């Protein structure tokens, strides 16, 4: 059995690879994400992305921030070999909207903003309010878990080489 530290160091690239693949899927294959959540209306890149490039003992970090920020610099960084290290995502179902960050290193979700909920008016309403918030948090976590399972199945399959070629073609074609 692998020591935890050894396993972490050996496979730590997977989170960043997942986030890079996810960017490709959002831009090019949004329809393939819909079966993971029948209520999904859109899944988008939000207002922040961090890319990292580690090669030849040089560590490059590119941060793109802002509403409606162009991702051209991010695509250029991908062409140079960078991977997405952190991304802000917007997940919508019907009239509901979640916004959150995911870090590739740990796959931690942070800054999660759930759809608005009615404030409890009485003490009896507090329990229902808490359960509703838990449901809204779990909704996004379940969706990300399904996305990661989809990625891992693909990554371990014989189809991975064809998929990575599609991602590389997308990166090269965006100028």
N, C-alpha and C positions, 0 to 999 in steps of 0.2 A: 504494500500500500504506500502511495506517495505521501511524503510529509506535506503538510498544508502549505508551508512556505514555498516548497519546491513546485507543488501543483499550481499555486497562485502565479509564481514567476513564469512557469511554462505556458500557462493559458491566459495570461492577463490581456493579451491582444484581442481576445474574443469580444470583449465589451465594445471596444472602439470599432472593431470590424462590424459588429451588429449595428451600431449607430450609423455607420457609413452605408451599410446595406439598407437600413431603414430610410435614410435620406433618398437613396435611389428608388426604393419602392414607393415612397410618397410622391416623388416626381414623375414616375413612369408606370407604376403598376398598382395604382390605388384600388382598382377593381379586385385584385387578388387579396386585399386586406378586408374587404367587405364581409366575406363568409365568417370571419372571426367575431364579428359583432353585427347582427342583422339590423340594428338600429343606427349604425354608423352613417353619418351624413357627410363628414369630412375629417380628414386627418392631415394636419399641415405643420410646416416648420414655423416656429414662433419667432420671437424677437431676439434670440441669442444663439450663437453656435461657437464652439471652440474646437479648433483643429490642431493636432499635434503631429509633428514629423520628427522622428528619431532615426537618424542615420549618420554613420561615420562620426560618432561621438558629438554630433551637433543636435541640439534640441531646439526645434522651432515651435512656437505657439502662436496661432492666429485666432483672434477673437473678433467676431462680427456681431454687432449689437445694433438695436434700433428697430422700431416698427417700420415695416416696408423696406428694410435694408436689403440691398442686392446681395446675392450669394456668389457673385462672380469671383471674388477673392477666395472664397471657400473652394470653388471649383478649380481655381488655379492651384491652390494648395493641394487638392486631391491629385492633380496632374503631377505635382512634384513628389508625391508619395505620402502625403499626410493622411490621417484618418480622423474621423470625428471623435472627439474626446468628451464633449458635452453638448447637449442640444436641448433647446426649448421647443416643446411641442404643444399644439392645440388640437384637442380631441372634441368632436361635436357629435351629438346624437339629438336629432330633432331640434328642439329649442335650447337644449342644454350645452354648456361649454365648460371644458376643463382646460387648464393651462398648467404646465409643469416642466421641470428640467429632469434630464436623466444624465448621469455621469457614466461614461464607458468603463472606467476603472473598476467601479463597484456595482454598477447598475442601480445605484440608489436613485430614488425619485425624491426631488426636493421642490420647494416652492409651489406645492400643489394648490391651485385655486379651483374650487369646485363650483358648480352652478349655485346660484342664490337659492336659499331656502328660507321659509317663513320662520321668524323668530318665535320662540316659545312665549306664549302669553301668560300661562299659569305654570305652577310647579308640575302639574300632571302632564303638560306638553313637553317637558324637558326630555323625558325618556324617548318619546317619538322623534324629537329633534336630533338626539344623539344617534339613534338608529338610522335615521335618514343620512346623516353625515357619514357614518360608517359605510353605509351602502354606496354613497357617492365616491368615497375613497377606494373601496374595493372594486368598483366598476372600472376605474382606470388601471388599477394594479392587475386585475384579471386580463384586461386587454393587452397590457405590456407583456404579461406572462405568455399569453397565446402567441404574440408576435415573436418573442424570444424562442419559444418551442418551434415555431415555423422556421426560424432562422437556423436553429441547431439541427433540425431534421435535414434541411437543405445542405447545411455545411458538412454534414456527415455522409451525405448521399453522393452517388456518382454524378449527379446533376450539378454539383458545385462548380466544376470547371467551366461549364457552359454559362452558369449564372454569373460567375466572376468576370467572364469575358463580356457579358452584356453590360455589367457595371463599368468595366474599363472602356468599352465602346461609348457609353454614355458620357463618361468623364472626358474622353478625347473629342467627342463631337460637340461639346459645349464650349464655345469660344467667345 
